[in-house]
């Protein structure tokens, strides 16, 4: 079965990351595009992750995961090499409203991390539902070069206009024409 593509406001969600190595660092870098409300639990934290924790003032506990640590968190990302921990945390989350991502193990995932492009308010994601993360990464890189550098300014202007121009058919037509003009100028 495929994963449903969903965009979620993470600004008020509490995120727990279990793990402190290179994969955990990669996940933190992605999460920081959307929230800084992240806690890390790991018996070891790599130097690059320590730098991120210090720079972003993230909470962390330098110890192994213990049963009950997921309590109070909305999302848990498990980035360890120990499949037993992945299963334990996933099983513990069942019956709760906590969503779990088990890195490289879709059997213990409620959601997966897509490859994505983020430019200001534009976010485009690419997923193979876990079939081939390498393919998702490559297609993302292909499209990354197609998106104009000034897209964030255009979208910021559109956001302002949405607040200023009253809703209705005239606004919709105006915006459609503005987008067509932008596309013709920048994607030709």
SULZIGI-V161044 format. One record per pair of residues at least 12 apart in sequence whose ideal C-beta (glycine too) atoms are under 10 Angstrom apart, sorted by the first residue. I is the first residue (numbers start at 0). J is the second residue. Records with the same first field share a line. If there is no record, write none. Layout:
I = J + J
This chain:
0 = 105 + 128
1 = 126 + 127 + 128 + 129 + 130
2 = 105 + 108 + 109 + 110 + 111 + 113 + 126 + 127 + 128 + 129
3 = 110 + 126 + 128
4 = 113 + 124 + 125 + 126 + 128
5 = 110 + 124
6 = 33 + 115 + 122 + 124
7 = 33 + 73 + 74 + 98 + 110
8 = 33 + 34
9 = 30 + 32 + 33 + 34 + 35 + 36 + 37 + 73 + 74
10 = 33 + 34 + 35 + 36
11 = 34 + 36 + 73
12 = 33 + 34 + 36 + 37 + 72 + 73 + 74 + 98
13 = 34 + 36 + 37 + 38 + 58 + 71 + 72 + 73 + 74 + 75 + 97
14 = 26 + 27 + 30 + 33 + 34 + 35 + 36 + 37 + 38 + 39 + 57 + 72 + 73 + 74 + 75 + 76 + 98 + 100
15 = 37 + 38 + 39 + 40 + 58 + 60 + 64 + 68 + 69 + 70 + 71 + 72 + 73 + 74 + 75 + 76 + 77 + 88 + 97 + 99
16 = 30 + 37 + 38 + 39 + 40 + 41 + 48 + 57 + 59 + 72 + 74 + 75 + 76 + 77 + 78 + 100 + 102
17 = 38 + 39 + 40 + 41 + 63 + 64 + 68 + 69 + 75 + 76 + 77 + 78 + 79 + 81 + 84 + 85 + 88 + 99 + 101 + 102
18 = 39 + 40 + 41 + 42 + 43 + 44 + 45 + 48 + 64 + 76 + 77 + 78 + 79 + 80 + 81 + 84 + 102
19 = 39 + 40 + 41 + 42 + 43 + 44 + 45 + 48 + 49 + 52 + 59 + 61 + 78 + 79
20 = 41 + 43 + 44 + 45 + 47 + 48 + 78 + 79 + 80
21 = 45 + 47 + 48 + 78
22 = 45 + 76 + 77 + 78 + 79 + 80 + 102 + 103
23 = 39 + 41 + 44 + 45 + 47 + 48 + 51 + 76 + 77 + 78 + 79 + 102
24 = 39 + 44 + 45 + 46 + 47 + 48 + 49 + 50 + 51 + 52 + 78
25 = 47 + 48 + 78 + 102 + 112
26 = 48 + 76 + 77 + 78 + 100 + 102 + 112
27 = 39 + 47 + 48 + 51 + 52 + 55 + 57 + 76 + 78
28 = 47 + 48 + 51
29 = 76 + 112 + 113 + 114 + 115 + 117
30 = 57 + 74 + 76 + 112
31 = 51 + 54 + 55 + 57
32 = 115 + 117 + 122
33 = 115 + 117 + 122
34 = 74
35 = 55 + 56 + 57
36 = 57 + 58 + 72 + 73 + 74
37 = 51 + 52 + 55 + 57 + 58 + 59 + 72 + 74 + 76
38 = 57 + 58 + 59 + 60 + 68 + 71 + 72 + 75
39 = 51 + 52 + 57 + 58 + 59 + 60 + 61 + 76 + 78
40 = 58 + 59 + 60 + 61 + 62 + 63 + 64 + 65 + 68 + 69 + 75
41 = 59 + 60 + 61 + 62 + 63 + 64 + 78 + 79
42 = 60 + 61 + 62 + 63 + 64 + 79
43 = 61 + 63
44 = 59 + 60 + 61
48 = 78
49 = 61
63 = 79 + 81 + 84
64 = 77 + 79 + 81 + 84 + 87 + 88 + 91
66 = 87 + 88 + 91
67 = 91
68 = 88 + 91
69 = 88 + 89 + 91 + 92 + 95 + 97 + 99
70 = 91 + 95 + 97
71 = 97
72 = 92 + 95 + 96 + 97 + 98 + 99
73 = 95 + 96 + 97 + 98
74 = 92 + 97 + 98 + 99 + 100 + 109 + 110
75 = 88 + 89 + 91 + 92 + 95 + 97 + 98 + 99 + 100 + 101 + 109
76 = 88 + 98 + 99 + 100 + 101 + 102 + 108 + 110 + 112
77 = 89 + 92 + 99 + 100 + 101 + 102 + 103 + 104 + 107 + 108
78 = 100 + 101 + 102 + 103
79 = 101 + 102
80 = 102 + 103
82 = 101 + 103 + 104 + 106 + 107
84 = 101 + 107
85 = 99 + 100 + 101 + 102 + 103 + 104 + 106 + 107 + 108
86 = 101 + 104 + 106 + 107
87 = 107
88 = 101 + 107
89 = 101 + 104 + 106 + 107 + 108 + 109
90 = 107
92 = 107 + 109
93 = 109
97 = 109
98 = 110
100 = 112
103 = 129 + 132
104 = 129
105 = 128 + 129 + 130
106 = 129
108 = 129
111 = 126 + 127 + 128 + 129 + 132 + 135
112 = 124 + 126 + 129 + 132 + 135
113 = 125 + 126 + 127 + 128 + 132 + 135 + 136 + 139
114 = 126 + 127 + 132 + 133 + 134 + 135 + 136 + 137 + 138 + 139 + 140 + 142 + 143
115 = 135 + 139 + 143
116 = 139 + 140 + 142 + 143 + 145 + 146 + 150
117 = 151
118 = 143 + 146 + 147 + 148 + 149 + 150 + 151 + 152 + 153 + 154
119 = 149 + 150 + 151 + 152 + 153 + 154 + 155 + 158
120 = 150 + 151 + 153 + 154 + 155 + 157 + 158
121 = 146 + 150 + 151 + 153 + 154
123 = 139 + 142 + 143 + 146
124 = 139
125 = 137 + 138 + 139 + 140 + 141 + 142
126 = 138 + 139
145 = 185 + 186
146 = 185 + 186
147 = 181 + 182 + 184 + 185 + 186
148 = 185
149 = 181 + 184 + 185
150 = 181 + 185
153 = 177 + 178 + 181 + 184 + 185
154 = 181
156 = 177 + 181
157 = 174 + 177 + 178 + 181
160 = 173 + 174 + 177
161 = 174
